[in-house]
Amino acid sequence: ICALEKGALGGAAIDVAETEPLPADSPLWRAPNLFITPHTSALSDRLWKRQAALLVELLERWFDGREMFNRVDLARGY
């Protein structure tokens, strides 16, 4: 925020904030030249094609008994 206010940074965009939803009194709302999106920055005309390809790959791996990727690791917290 300071870099935006001082002009050291000409602009910025964020898609995620530490606290969500972003509180109405957050200073981020008042930061100059800051573009805030609600987790939509990843949307593109290629999104569904990429997601479908990922699903197909994972299903093929599962049916073939191969190792999966993008697995949730609860021990690591993600």
HELIX and SHEET records of a PDB file:
HELIX    1   1 CYS A    2  LYS A    6  1                                   5    
HELIX    2   2 PRO A   27  ARG A   30  5                                   4    
HELIX    3   3 LEU A   47  ASP A   64  1                                  18    
SHEET    1   A 2 ALA A  12  ILE A  14  0                                        
SHEET    2   A 2 LEU A  34  ILE A  36  1                                        
END                                                                             
